[in-house]
């Protein structure tokens, strides 16, 4: 079966499940999007790696990455290989001394590992046919494709804009010490937005 490469295009609160998050994967050479509902811990693990944050202590996925590297195992790619009863299945395709090793994984964990190893993410046509969506150009204008911003998030961003950059830097250090990486990502986004406006 031909594999289709995907990129992570958005990470946001799930509209359908309030205590969960949605990671949106985009077809690299196409317009289809594949939204996958994941837990808050896995969303945090993906966000930390995407934002290049360094936690005070290794997260579970950082520990697993270190373990693989210690034993000279390279994560070559992640494949979302099945969809049964609304549940996505994935495999880690690893290489050790020229041998290919396939490891069964939850999709959310596989994505967290893919971000850490900077390896490609693939799926198959039948999965995109079953669960993929095509976003219209007119949908959600003015924000990244596939990203859903709730009213609460808009208020959160508005409240961050009322702080000075120095206060935001202090807040960032505090939340990192508390290991609240989701909040840290929001603060870092606000700081980055200001830097881009200044340049």
N, C-alpha and C positions, 0 to 999 in steps of 0.2 A: 504494500500500500504506500502511496506517495505521502510523504510528510509535509505539513504546512507549517511554516515558521511563524511564531507569534512574539509580540512584544508586550510588556506590561505598560498600559497606557493610562490607567487610573486606579486609585485605591481610595475608596470612600465608604461612608456608612451605607449599609444595605437599606434600601427603601422598603423592602418586603419584610425583613427581619430586624427589628430595632436594636437588638443586642449584638448583632453580627455586622460584618463588613463585606464589601464586595470588591474583588479585584477584577479589573476589566482587562482582558487580553485582546490585542488587536492583530489582525492578520497583516503580516508585514507587506505583502504585495496585493492587498485587497482592502475592501471597505467593511468587511464583517468584524464584529466584536463578539467576544465570548466572556460573558459575565459569570463569575463564580463566587458564591457566598462562602466566606471563611470566618473563622473565629477571631476574637480580638487579639489573642496572643499571637496567632500567626500573622495577622495584619501588622501588628507591632514589629514582629521579626522581619517582615518584608520592608516596612518603612525605615527601620533602623539601617538596613543594608543599603537601600536606595539613597538615603540621605548621607551615607558614609559617616554615620555616627559611631563613636567608640564607647560602648557601655563600660561602666566600672568593672563589671564582672562579665565573663562570656555568657551569652544566651545559649540555649540548647543547640540552636543551629550553628552557632560559632564553634561550640564544642565538637559537634559532629564534623564540621569542616576541618578542624585541627586534627581530629582522629584520622580522617581519610588521608590528609596530607602526611601525617606521621608514618602511615603505612604505605606511602607512595601510591595512593589510589587517586586517580584524576576523575572528576565528574565531567564527562564529555558533553552530555546533553540531558534534558528532561523531556519526556514524552507523555502527554496526556493521552492515554491509549484506550480509554473506554468510558462509557456513560451508561449506567444501569440504574433505573428507578430514580433518576434525578441526581445520582451521586457520580462525581467524576473520579476516575482512577488514573494513577500516574506511575511512571517508572523512572528511576534514576539509572542512566546508562553510564557505567563507570569503566575505566580501563586500568588494569594493573598488570605490568610487565607484558603488555601486548594482548592480554586476554580481556575480553569484554564481559563485564559482570552486570546483570540487571537486578535492581533492588526495588521491590514493591514499596510504594509510598503514598501517603495522603497527598492530594494535589497541592494543598496549601503549604505543606512542608517541602514538597518538591520545588515549588516556586521560591520559597525562602532560601533554599540551597542554590537554585539557579542564579539568583541575584548575587549571592556571595561568591560563586565561582565564575560569574560573568559568562555563563554558558548559554547556548541557545535553548529555546523552549519550542516544542513542536506538538502538533496534534494531527488528527486525520479528518478527511472530508466529511465522513459520516457524523462526526461529533459536531462540526460546525453547522452541518445541515440540520441537526437535531436541536442544538442549543444556541447557535449563533444568531446575532441580530445585525441588521444593517441600519446604521444611523443615517437619517436624512440630514442634508446640509443645514437645513433650517432649525434642527433641534438644538436646544441649549446653546444658542449663539453667545459668543463672548466668553466661553469657558472651554477647557480642554475637552476633546471628544470623549464621550463615554463617562465623564465625571458627573456625579450628582451632588449638588450642594444643597443641604437642607437649610431651613430657616434658622435653626439653632447654630449651624456652622457659619452662616452669614453674620449672626450676632456675635459669635465668637471672634471672627476676623475683625469686626468693627471694634470690639472691645480692645483687641491687641493694638489697633491703630492709635489708641489714645495714650499709649505708653511711649516714652522716649526710647531711642535706640540703646542707650546705656542701661535703662531699666529692663529692656528686653534681653540684653546680654546677661544681666544678673538672674533674671527669671529662667533663662535657658540653662545656666549652670545649676540652679536649684532643682529644676525638674529632671535634669540628667542625673543628679545625685540621688533623686527619689526613684530613678529608673522609670519615669513616666515618659516613654519615648514618643507616644502619640502626641502629647502636648508639646514636647520638644520639637517635633517636626512642624507643628503649626507655628511656633515662635520663630523657628529658623526660616520658614517660608516668608514670614512678615519681614524679617531682617533682610533676606535676599531681595524681596520686592523693593525695599527702600534703597538698597545698594544699586539695583538696576535703574531706578528712577533718577538717582544722583549721577549716574554715568552717562 
